[in-house]
Amino acid sequence: MRRLLPTVLREEPQYRLLFGSQVLSVLGDRVTSVALPFAVLSVGGGVRDVALTSTAQFLPFVLLAIPAGVWADRWDRKWILIASDVVRLVTQALAAVLLLSGSAEVVHLAVLAAVFGSADAFFAPAFTGLLPTTVSPGNLQPANALRGLTFSLANVGGPVVAGVLIGFAGGPGSALVFDAATFLVSVVLLVPLRPAVVDRVVAQDEQPHSSFGTSLREGWREVRSRSWVLGYLGGFTAYHAVVLPAIFVIGPVLMADHYDGARSWAVITAMFGIGNIVGDVLLLRWRPAYALRVGALMLVGASCQAAIIGSQLPVWGIGLLELLTGICVTGTFTLWETSLGEHIPLRALSRVASYDYLSSTGMIPLGNILVGALAATLGVYPTLVVMTVVGIGAALLVVSIPSVRHLPRGTASAGSSA
């Protein structure tokens, strides 16, 4: 049975704790993403209230991502993760109690969602900075691929679990109970996490720090001093602001107008999810010599999604192409995160990662608004043409950067300044 486990789980006991803490937690988050809108509707809210609650959860992440990265490089990242999980456990438990007792109001859910989003903003850069300290250099890419696999599987399983809990186990409140329980499991597994390299990092962190402003400027200096980081951040901004709205905004509209509605869209999104899983499994074993070069070429493939969605192919044709883009998407992000871990100094890794989160997650709502306005002005298919040209063009610019094409594989991030 042990041989069936991926090598990184067999060889890295500290990573097993970190990975185990996240498996259920990621699933719980996907369950909540489905349950929260229904929770708002169940207490008498409407579409505007659903949008308000979603914005309340998302906006703190955008505002706090950069300062959270600074603090994650100044404090013990493990305890930031634990504190974040405890806060999210409490918010989900309170929301569940309010819903199950019939006392919840929209304002309660919005406030708790904002607190949840604030904690999430601290968790993300701290996790990125901590992961490389739990594995040996040769296991960094498989560790990132395995983390990506948990997201891919959760994207498939989360809606199913949410549907069962909401439909047969007490409604949205029971789904939030499930999410709260996953954070409790995460805390239990994170507390004993303490590999030798973390001991060294903590010892370094005990030295006097520069001011917050100085740390912030140092983080930006780490970003702008590397053309491959700036190039990828630009590519991710274009992908999340221009390409992804084809999935979030235009895709469902096209399926409703020209195909079989939700059933057609379910086939396409399921095929994309399968592609994610295939890509994650592939990168558990394949270690390309030039990770960023391969990742940038995969970004070109990922940026074809607007063209695919608007291709007017049969549903299964679109689904098969989306399967290929699913491989490209997960490959791009796994190889990018691995390169950050291999080449960015550990003392600055969370700060650099925070710019990554801002240029990706932070761009999605802005892109949805802009593309929605553009589609209303130009029409759906001309908008998809614009999205394709801009998205693929930006990805090709990333490929054209010499440091992206020629950056070799590195070692552990600790002390590296490549």
C-alpha positions in Angstrom: 0.0 0.0 0.0 2.8 2.4 0.9 4.3 2.0 -2.6 1.1 3.3 -4.1 1.8 6.7 -2.5 3.6 9.3 -4.5 7.3 9.4 -3.7 7.1 12.9 -2.1 4.6 11.6 0.4 6.7 8.6 1.2 10.0 10.5 1.6 8.9 13.8 3.2 7.2 13.4 6.6 6.8 17.1 7.2 5.2 17.6 3.8 2.8 14.8 4.6 1.5 16.9 7.5 1.3 20.0 5.3 -0.4 18.1 2.5 -2.8 16.3 4.8 -3.8 19.6 6.4 -4.9 20.9 3.1 -6.6 17.9 1.4 -9.9 18.2 3.3 -9.6 22.0 3.7 -9.5 22.5 0.0 -12.5 20.2 -0.4 -14.3 22.2 2.3 -13.6 25.5 0.5 -15.0 24.1 -2.7 -18.1 23.0 -0.9 -18.5 26.4 0.6 -18.1 28.1 -2.8 -21.3 26.3 -3.8 -23.1 26.6 -0.4 -22.6 30.3 0.3 -24.9 31.6 -2.5 -27.6 29.2 -1.5 -27.1 30.3 2.1 -27.8 33.9 1.2 -30.8 32.9 -0.8 -32.1 30.7 2.0 -32.3 33.7 4.3 -34.3 35.8 1.9 -31.5 37.4 -0.1 -31.5 38.0 -3.8 -29.0 38.2 -6.6 -27.7 41.5 -5.4 -27.1 40.1 -1.9 -25.3 37.1 -3.4 -23.0 39.5 -5.3 -22.5 41.6 -2.1 -21.5 38.6 -0.1 -19.1 37.3 -2.7 -17.5 40.8 -3.0 -17.3 41.0 0.8 -15.2 37.7 0.8 -13.1 38.6 -2.2 -12.3 42.3 -1.5 -10.2 41.8 1.6 -8.1 39.3 -0.3 -7.2 41.9 -2.9 -6.5 44.6 -0.3 -4.5 42.5 2.0 -2.5 40.2 -0.3 0.6 42.4 -0.6 0.9 43.3 3.2 0.1 39.7 4.1 3.1 38.6 2.0 5.3 41.1 3.9 4.1 39.7 7.2 4.5 36.1 6.1 8.2 36.8 5.4 8.6 38.5 8.8 6.7 36.0 11.0 6.6 32.2 11.5 4.6 31.0 8.5 3.4 27.9 10.2 1.6 29.9 12.9 0.2 32.2 10.3 -1.4 29.2 8.7 -2.7 28.0 12.0 -4.1 31.4 12.9 -5.7 31.7 9.5 -7.3 28.2 9.9 -8.6 29.0 13.4 -10.2 32.3 12.2 -11.8 30.5 9.2 -13.0 27.7 11.5 -14.7 30.2 13.7 -16.4 32.1 10.9 -17.7 29.0 9.2 -18.9 27.6 12.5 -20.7 30.8 13.4 -22.3 31.0 10.0 -23.4 27.4 10.3 -25.0 27.9 13.7 -26.8 31.0 12.5 -28.1 29.2 9.5 -29.1 26.0 11.3 -30.9 28.0 14.1 -32.8 30.1 11.6 -31.2 33.3 13.0 -29.0 34.2 10.0 -29.4 37.4 8.0 -27.6 38.6 4.9 -25.5 41.1 6.8 -24.3 38.3 9.2 -23.1 36.2 6.2 -21.5 39.2 4.5 -19.5 40.2 7.6 -18.4 36.6 8.2 -17.4 36.2 4.6 -15.2 39.4 4.8 -13.5 38.0 7.9 -13.0 34.7 6.1 -11.5 36.5 3.1 -9.1 38.4 5.3 -7.8 35.2 6.9 -7.5 33.7 3.4 -5.3 36.6 2.3 -2.8 35.7 5.0 -2.9 32.0 4.4 -2.1 32.0 0.7 1.4 33.7 0.6 2.4 32.0 3.9 1.6 28.6 2.5 3.6 29.3 -0.7 6.6 30.3 1.4 6.3 27.4 3.8 5.9 24.5 1.3 9.6 24.5 0.0 10.8 24.2 3.6 9.1 20.9 4.0 10.7 19.0 1.1 14.1 18.3 -0.3 14.9 20.2 -3.6 14.3 17.2 -5.8 10.8 16.8 -4.4 9.7 20.4 -4.8 8.0 20.0 -8.2 6.1 16.8 -7.2 5.0 18.6 -4.0 3.5 21.4 -6.0 2.0 19.0 -8.5 0.4 17.0 -5.7 -1.0 20.2 -4.2 -2.4 21.1 -7.6 -4.0 17.7 -7.8 -5.9 18.3 -4.6 -7.4 21.4 -6.1 -8.3 19.6 -9.3 -10.0 16.7 -7.5 -11.7 19.2 -5.1 -13.1 21.1 -8.1 -14.7 17.9 -9.2 -15.7 16.5 -5.8 -16.6 19.7 -4.0 -19.9 20.5 -5.9 -21.0 16.8 -5.5 -20.4 16.9 -1.7 -22.1 20.3 -1.5 -25.1 19.0 -3.4 -25.5 16.1 -1.1 -25.1 18.2 2.1 -27.4 20.9 0.9 -30.0 18.6 -0.5 -30.1 15.8 2.0 -28.2 16.8 5.2 -29.7 20.0 6.5 -29.1 22.7 3.8 -26.3 25.2 3.4 -25.6 25.2 7.2 -24.5 21.6 7.1 -22.1 22.4 4.3 -20.5 25.1 6.4 -20.2 22.7 9.4 -18.3 20.4 7.0 -16.0 23.2 6.0 -15.4 24.2 9.7 -14.5 20.6 10.5 -11.9 20.6 7.7 -10.2 23.6 9.3 -10.1 21.8 12.6 -8.3 18.8 11.0 -5.9 21.2 9.3 -4.9 22.8 12.6 -4.4 19.4 14.3 -2.0 18.4 11.5 -0.2 21.8 11.3 0.7 22.1 15.0 3.4 19.3 15.0 4.9 20.5 11.7 8.5 21.4 12.4 11.2 20.2 10.0 14.8 21.1 10.6 14.8 23.7 7.8 11.9 25.4 9.5 13.9 25.6 12.7 16.7 27.4 10.8 14.1 29.8 9.3 12.6 30.5 12.7 16.1 31.2 14.1 16.6 33.7 11.2 13.2 35.3 11.8 14.2 36.0 15.5 16.8 38.4 14.2 15.7 42.1 14.2 13.6 43.0 11.2 13.6 46.1 9.1 10.5 48.3 9.1 7.3 47.2 7.3 7.9 49.8 4.6 11.4 48.7 4.0 10.3 45.0 3.8 7.6 46.1 1.3 10.1 47.8 -0.9 12.5 44.9 -0.7 9.8 42.5 -1.8 9.1 44.7 -4.9 12.8 44.8 -5.6 12.9 41.0 -5.6 10.1 41.1 -8.2 11.4 43.8 -10.6 15.0 42.5 -10.5 13.9 39.4 -12.3 12.5 39.8 -15.8 11.0 36.3 -15.8 9.0 37.1 -12.7 7.7 40.4 -14.2 7.0 38.6 -17.5 4.9 35.9 -15.9 3.0 38.3 -13.7 2.1 40.2 -16.9 1.1 37.0 -18.6 -1.0 36.0 -15.6 -2.7 39.4 -15.5 -3.8 39.0 -19.1 -4.9 35.4 -18.6 -7.0 36.1 -15.6 -8.5 39.4 -16.8 -8.9 38.5 -20.5 -9.0 34.8 -21.0 -10.8 33.4 -17.9 -13.9 35.5 -18.5 -14.5 33.3 -21.5 -15.1 30.6 -18.9 -16.8 32.6 -16.1 -19.0 35.0 -18.2 -19.3 34.1 -21.9 -19.2 30.3 -21.8 -22.4 29.7 -19.9 -24.2 32.3 -22.1 -23.1 30.6 -25.3 -24.2 27.2 -23.9 -27.6 28.5 -23.0 -28.1 30.2 -26.4 -26.6 27.7 -28.8 -26.2 24.4 -27.1 -28.0 22.3 -24.4 -27.5 24.8 -21.6 -26.2 23.6 -18.2 -25.8 20.0 -19.4 -23.4 21.0 -22.2 -21.5 23.3 -19.9 -21.2 20.5 -17.4 -19.6 18.3 -20.0 -17.1 21.0 -21.0 -16.1 21.9 -17.4 -15.8 18.2 -16.5 -13.4 17.6 -19.4 -11.4 20.6 -18.3 -11.2 19.2 -14.8 -10.0 15.8 -16.1 -7.3 17.7 -18.0 -6.2 19.3 -14.8 -5.9 15.9 -13.1 -3.9 14.5 -16.1 -1.5 17.4 -16.0 -1.0 17.1 -12.2 -0.3 13.4 -12.5 2.1 14.0 -15.4 4.2 16.5 -13.4 4.5 14.2 -10.5 7.1 12.4 -12.6 8.1 14.6 -15.5 10.7 17.1 -14.6 11.4 19.4 -17.7 15.0 20.8 -17.8 13.6 24.3 -18.4 10.5 24.6 -16.3 9.6 28.2 -17.1 10.0 27.6 -20.9 7.6 24.7 -20.8 5.3 26.6 -18.5 5.2 29.6 -20.8 4.4 27.4 -23.8 1.6 25.8 -21.8 0.4 29.3 -21.0 0.0 29.8 -24.8 -2.2 26.7 -24.9 -4.2 27.8 -21.8 -4.8 31.2 -23.5 -6.6 29.5 -26.4 -9.8 29.0 -24.3 -11.7 32.0 -25.7 -11.2 30.7 -29.2 -12.2 27.2 -28.2 -15.4 28.3 -26.4 -16.4 30.4 -29.5 -15.3 27.8 -32.1 -18.9 26.6 -32.7 -17.6 23.0 -32.6 -19.9 20.3 -31.1 -19.9 20.0 -27.3 -17.6 17.0 -27.3 -15.2 18.8 -29.6 -15.0 21.8 -27.3 -14.7 19.4 -24.3 -11.7 17.5 -25.8 -9.9 20.8 -26.5 -10.7 22.0 -23.0 -9.2 18.8 -21.7 -5.9 19.8 -23.4 -6.1 23.3 -22.0 -6.7 21.8 -18.6 -3.4 20.1 -18.8 -1.8 23.4 -19.9 -3.3 25.4 -17.1 -2.2 23.1 -14.3 1.2 22.7 -15.9 1.8 26.4 -16.2 1.0 27.1 -12.5 2.8 24.1 -11.1 6.0 24.9 -13.0 5.7 28.6 -12.1 5.3 27.9 -8.4 8.2 25.4 -8.5 10.4 28.0 -10.2 9.6 30.5 -7.5 10.5 27.9 -4.8 13.8 27.1 -6.6 15.0 30.6 -7.4 13.5 33.2 -5.0 15.2 33.6 -1.6 13.2 32.0 1.1 13.3 35.3 3.1 11.3 37.0 0.3 9.3 34.1 -1.2 5.9 35.1 0.4 6.2 38.7 -0.7 6.9 37.7 -4.3 4.0 35.2 -4.1 1.7 37.9 -2.9 2.2 39.8 -6.2 1.4 36.5 -8.0 -1.9 36.2 -6.1 -2.8 39.9 -6.8 -2.0 39.7 -10.5 -4.1 36.5 -10.8 -6.9 36.2 -8.3 -7.1 40.0 -8.1 -7.8 40.4 -11.8 -10.7 38.0 -12.1 -13.6 40.3 -11.1 -12.2 43.2 -13.0 -11.9 41.1 -16.1 -15.4 39.8 -15.7 -16.8 43.3 -15.6 -14.7 44.5 -18.5 -15.5 41.6 -20.7 -19.2 41.7 -19.9 -19.2 45.4 -20.9 -17.3 44.6 -24.1 -19.6 41.8 -25.0 -22.6 44.1 -24.6 -21.0 46.6 -26.9 -19.4 44.4 -29.6 -21.3 41.2 -29.3 -20.2 37.8 -28.0 -18.2 36.5 -30.9 -16.2 39.7 -31.7 -15.4 39.9 -28.0 -14.0 36.3 -28.1 -11.8 37.3 -31.0 -10.4 40.2 -29.0 -9.9 38.0 -26.0 -8.1 35.4 -28.1 -5.7 38.0 -29.7 -4.9 39.7 -26.4 -4.6 36.5 -24.4 -2.4 34.5 -26.9 -0.4 37.7 -27.7 0.4 38.2 -24.0 1.4 34.6 -23.6 3.7 34.7 -26.6 5.4 37.8 -25.1 6.1 35.8 -22.0 7.7 33.0 -24.2 9.8 35.7 -26.0 11.6 36.8 -22.8 15.1 35.3 -22.8 15.2 34.6 -19.0 12.0 32.7 -19.3 13.3 30.5 -22.1 16.8 29.9 -20.6 16.3 29.9 -16.8 17.7 26.5 -15.6 16.3 24.4 -12.8 17.4 25.6 -9.4 17.7 24.1 -6.0 15.9 24.9 -2.8 14.9 28.5 -2.4 16.8 29.0 0.9 19.5 31.5 0.2 19.1 31.3 -3.6 19.1 34.6 -5.5 19.0 33.5 -9.1 
